[in-house]
Amino acid sequence: MIDPRLLLALDGDALDLPDEGMIAVFQPPRDADLPGLDKDRVQIIQDFKPDYDAWSARGYNVVRHIKDRYAACIVCLPRAKAEARAMIADACEVCDGIVVIDGQKTDGIDSILREVRDRVTISGPISKAHGKMFWIAAPAADFFVDWKQGPALTDGGFWTAPGVFSADGVDLASALLVDALPEKLGAEVADLGAGWGFLSAHVLTRDTVEKLYVVEAGHMSLECARRNVSDDRAEFLWEDATDWQPPHRLDAVVMNPPFHTGRAAEPQIGQAFVAAAARILSTQGKLWMVANRHLPYEAELKTRFAHVEEIGGDARFKLFHAARPLRQRR
């Protein structure tokens, strides 16, 4: 967590942030307090919809991508190294002052520290709470131009980007689900947690589909999906799939739900996706789902649907078909 390191840096006068101007904070954890920062001067840059909403609810100025130039920038490193490098390059490009870089050891802060130190002079680091914080005092955009990345076309012919799930190619679980989908899916379908659009592209090969809702919480993932799914039947929605509400109930849902936000598995995320699918499907609606074999989704599926069957998979993944959602009593 950034808070103890930021507090230590500011209280010890090691880190001297400017007295005026906006401070951009890139992808801070949603439960961070950001001690020592004037809320009115902070702009949170966050493209993950649940975290965007959480910071907005706390009264912060939140944007999903860079809007301005800043007096200082604070980068909270993600786990994906390519994404971390791109964020540092973006921050350096739009910052007129100090660029602070913070991260946990488990997320690769030590290797990023070495790489940055090879390019520019740094101050710090400060070590605390299983992480490190360091900063670049002088403008350094020219030193990180080669780290900038955005959506790019892969060898497989799909657009992906750093930090997007399965950025290097087709996810094996999604490929299994595609092979199991029936020819007739119904007229109105949703792909919950659509990522960069692999499942969506295959759903739209079905002639029965008249409308597909491509629902994804990661804005960069959704931008990739827009490039990968060029069909007028698709509607792209930057939403948290677990609370999204369609205009009316749907005929089918397909999904390969995420199962972690950190390193440890969090099956409650997939369970929330199952509950969401049951809520938005019609009384005769059907769910087609793939999951890691070790994750406990069977009980939630049976609680939410009258008919549940495992329809295949392999040693790593299991495929489910569920039908006739059960309406929960209020």
C-alpha positions in Angstrom: 0.0 0.0 0.0 1.3 3.4 -1.0 0.1 5.3 2.2 2.9 4.5 4.7 5.6 5.2 2.1 4.0 8.5 1.0 3.6 9.6 4.6 7.2 8.7 5.4 8.6 10.5 2.4 6.6 13.7 3.0 7.0 13.9 6.8 10.7 13.4 6.5 11.0 16.2 3.9 12.7 13.8 1.5 10.0 14.3 -1.0 9.1 17.9 -1.8 6.0 18.2 -3.9 5.1 21.5 -5.5 2.9 23.9 -3.5 0.7 24.7 -6.5 -0.7 22.9 -9.5 -2.5 19.6 -10.1 -1.0 16.3 -9.0 -1.9 13.2 -11.0 -2.1 9.9 -9.2 -2.0 6.9 -11.7 -4.1 3.9 -10.6 -3.9 4.1 -6.8 -5.5 1.2 -4.9 -9.1 2.0 -4.2 -8.7 1.9 -0.4 -5.6 4.2 -0.3 -5.8 7.4 1.7 -3.1 9.4 -0.1 -1.9 11.1 3.1 -0.4 14.6 2.7 -2.0 15.3 -0.6 -4.6 18.1 -0.9 -7.7 16.4 -2.3 -8.6 19.5 -4.3 -5.3 19.3 -6.2 -5.4 15.6 -6.9 -6.6 14.1 -10.1 -7.0 10.3 -10.1 -6.2 8.5 -13.4 -8.1 5.2 -13.3 -9.5 3.2 -16.2 -10.9 0.3 -14.2 -14.6 1.1 -13.7 -15.1 -0.3 -10.1 -12.1 1.7 -8.9 -13.1 4.7 -10.9 -16.5 4.7 -9.2 -15.0 4.1 -5.8 -12.7 7.2 -6.0 -15.5 9.3 -7.5 -17.8 8.3 -4.6 -15.1 9.6 -2.2 -15.3 13.0 -3.9 -12.1 12.9 -5.9 -11.6 14.3 -9.4 -11.3 11.1 -11.5 -10.6 10.6 -15.2 -10.0 7.4 -17.2 -7.1 8.8 -19.2 -4.7 11.7 -19.1 -6.4 15.1 -19.5 -3.9 17.8 -18.6 -0.3 18.6 -17.8 0.6 18.2 -14.1 2.8 19.8 -11.6 3.7 16.4 -10.2 2.7 12.8 -10.9 2.6 9.7 -8.7 2.6 6.3 -10.4 1.2 3.3 -8.5 2.8 0.4 -10.3 0.6 -2.5 -11.7 1.9 -6.1 -11.8 2.3 -6.2 -15.6 5.8 -4.9 -16.4 4.9 -3.6 -19.9 2.0 -1.7 -18.4 4.2 -0.3 -15.6 6.7 1.0 -18.1 4.0 2.6 -20.2 2.6 4.4 -17.2 6.0 5.8 -16.2 6.5 7.0 -19.8 3.1 8.6 -19.9 3.6 10.3 -16.5 7.0 11.7 -17.6 5.5 13.0 -20.8 2.8 15.1 -19.1 4.6 16.2 -15.9 6.4 19.5 -15.4 7.9 18.4 -12.1 8.6 15.4 -9.9 7.5 11.9 -11.0 7.0 9.6 -8.0 7.0 5.8 -8.6 5.7 3.5 -6.0 5.0 -0.2 -5.8 5.1 -3.4 -3.9 8.0 -5.9 -4.1 5.6 -8.6 -5.3 4.6 -6.3 -8.2 8.2 -5.8 -9.4 9.2 -2.5 -7.9 12.8 -3.6 -7.5 13.3 -4.4 -11.2 11.6 -1.2 -12.3 13.8 0.7 -9.9 16.9 -0.8 -11.5 15.7 -0.1 -15.0 14.8 3.6 -14.2 18.1 4.1 -12.4 19.9 3.0 -15.6 18.3 5.8 -17.5 18.0 8.8 -15.2 19.0 10.1 -11.7 16.6 9.1 -9.0 16.0 10.1 -5.4 15.2 7.7 -2.7 14.2 4.9 -2.5 12.2 4.7 0.6 11.4 1.2 1.8 8.4 0.4 4.0 5.4 -2.0 4.1 6.9 -4.5 1.7 7.4 -1.9 -1.0 9.5 1.0 -2.3 9.0 4.6 -3.4 11.5 6.7 -5.5 11.2 9.7 -7.7 12.6 11.5 -10.7 13.2 15.2 -9.9 13.9 16.6 -13.4 11.7 16.3 -16.5 12.6 13.0 -18.2 10.2 12.3 -21.0 12.9 11.9 -23.6 14.5 9.0 -21.6 11.3 6.8 -21.7 9.9 7.3 -25.2 10.6 3.6 -26.0 8.5 2.6 -23.0 5.3 4.1 -24.4 2.8 1.6 -25.6 -0.8 1.5 -26.6 -3.1 -0.9 -28.5 -1.1 -3.0 -31.0 -1.9 -5.7 -33.4 -0.7 -9.1 -32.4 0.6 -11.9 -34.7 -2.7 -13.6 -34.2 -4.5 -10.6 -35.8 -6.1 -9.2 -32.6 -5.5 -5.8 -31.0 -4.3 -5.9 -27.4 -2.4 -3.6 -25.0 -0.1 -3.8 -22.0 -2.1 -4.8 -18.9 -5.0 -6.2 -20.8 -5.8 -9.8 -19.8 -4.2 -12.3 -22.2 -2.4 -9.5 -24.0 0.0 -11.9 -25.7 -2.7 -13.9 -27.5 -5.9 -15.9 -27.2 -6.7 -17.2 -23.7 -6.9 -21.0 -23.7 -10.1 -21.0 -21.5 -11.9 -18.6 -23.9 -10.9 -20.8 -26.8 -12.4 -23.8 -25.1 -15.7 -21.9 -24.6 -15.8 -20.8 -28.2 -15.6 -24.4 -29.4 -18.5 -25.3 -27.1 -20.9 -22.5 -28.0 -24.1 -23.6 -29.9 -24.9 -22.3 -33.3 -28.1 -20.7 -32.0 -27.5 -18.4 -29.1 -30.7 -16.2 -29.2 -31.4 -12.7 -30.4 -29.9 -10.6 -27.5 -26.7 -11.7 -25.9 -24.2 -10.2 -23.4 -20.5 -10.9 -23.1 -19.7 -10.1 -19.4 -16.1 -9.2 -18.7 -15.4 -9.2 -22.5 -11.7 -8.3 -22.3 -10.3 -7.5 -25.7 -13.3 -9.1 -27.5 -12.3 -12.6 -28.4 -15.6 -14.2 -27.2 -17.6 -11.3 -28.6 -16.1 -11.7 -32.1 -17.1 -15.4 -32.1 -20.6 -14.8 -30.7 -21.2 -12.4 -33.7 -20.6 -15.2 -36.2 -24.0 -16.6 -35.1 -26.8 -15.4 -37.4 -29.4 -15.6 -34.7 -27.7 -12.8 -32.7 -29.3 -9.4 -33.3 -27.7 -7.5 -30.5 -24.5 -8.1 -28.4 -23.7 -6.1 -25.3 -19.9 -6.1 -24.9 -19.5 -5.3 -21.2 -16.0 -4.6 -19.8 -14.7 -2.7 -16.7 -11.2 -2.0 -18.1 -11.4 0.9 -20.5 -8.2 -0.1 -22.4 -9.6 -3.6 -22.8 -12.8 -2.1 -24.2 -10.8 0.1 -26.6 -9.1 -3.0 -27.9 -12.5 -4.8 -28.2 -13.7 -1.9 -30.4 -10.9 -2.6 -32.8 -11.4 -6.4 -32.7 -15.2 -6.4 -33.1 -16.3 -4.4 -36.1 -20.0 -5.3 -36.2 -22.9 -2.9 -35.9 -24.7 -5.4 -33.7 -22.2 -4.8 -30.9 -22.7 -2.2 -28.3 -19.6 -1.4 -26.1 -20.2 -0.6 -22.5 -17.6 0.5 -19.9 -19.3 -1.0 -16.9 -18.8 -3.3 -13.9 -20.5 -6.5 -15.2 -21.6 -7.4 -11.6 -24.0 -4.5 -11.4 -24.7 -3.6 -15.0 -28.4 -3.6 -16.0 -29.4 -4.1 -19.6 -32.6 -2.4 -21.0 -34.5 -5.7 -20.7 -33.7 -9.3 -19.9 -31.5 -11.2 -22.4 -31.5 -14.6 -24.2 -28.0 -15.6 -23.4 -24.8 -14.6 -21.5 -21.3 -15.8 -22.4 -18.4 -15.2 -20.0 -14.9 -16.1 -18.9 -15.0 -14.2 -15.6 -11.9 -12.8 -13.9 -11.0 -14.6 -10.6 -8.5 -12.3 -9.0 -7.5 -8.6 -8.6 -4.2 -9.4 -6.8 -2.1 -12.5 -6.8 -4.5 -14.8 -4.8 -7.6 -16.4 -6.3 -10.8 -14.6 -5.3 -13.7 -16.9 -6.3 -16.2 -14.3 -5.1 -15.6 -12.3 -8.2 -16.7 -15.1 -10.5 -19.6 -15.9 -8.1 -20.8 -12.3 -8.5 -20.6 -12.7 -12.3 -22.8 -15.8 -12.0 -25.3 -13.8 -9.9 -25.3 -11.0 -12.5 -25.9 -13.4 -15.3 -28.9 -14.9 -13.5 -30.3 -11.4 -12.8 -30.2 -10.2 -16.4 -31.3 -13.3 -18.2 -34.9 -14.0 -19.3 -36.8 -16.9 -17.7 -35.7 -19.2 -20.5 -32.2 -17.5 -20.8 -29.0 -19.5 -20.9 -25.5 -19.0 -19.5 -22.3 -20.4 -21.2 -19.3 -20.1 -19.0 -15.7 -21.2 -18.6 -13.7 -21.3 -15.4 -10.5 -22.6 -13.9 -11.2 -26.1 -12.6 -10.1 -25.4 -9.0 -12.6 -22.6 -8.5 -15.8 -23.4 -6.6 -18.6 -22.1 -8.8 -20.9 -25.1 -8.8 -22.8 -24.2 -5.6 -23.5 -20.6 -6.8 -24.6 -21.8 -10.2 -27.1 -24.3 -8.6 -28.4 -21.5 -6.3 -29.0 -19.2 -9.3 -30.2 -21.6 -12.0 -32.7 -24.5 -12.3 -30.5 -26.4 -14.7 -26.7 -26.6 -14.5 -24.4 -29.0 -16.3 -20.7 -29.3 -16.9 -20.3 -29.7 -20.6 -16.6 -30.4 -21.0 -13.2 -28.8 -20.5 -9.8 -30.2 -19.8 -7.4 -30.6 -16.9 -7.2 -26.9 -16.3 -10.6 -25.5 -17.2 -14.3 -26.5 -16.9 -17.2 -25.5 -19.1 -20.7 -24.9 -17.8 -24.1 -24.5 -19.4 -26.8 -23.1 -17.1 -30.5 -22.4 -17.9 -33.7 -21.1 -16.4 -32.5 -18.5 -13.8 -34.1 -18.6 -10.4 -35.5 -15.3 -9.3 -34.2 -14.4 -5.8 -36.8 -13.5 -3.2 -36.5 -9.9 -1.9 
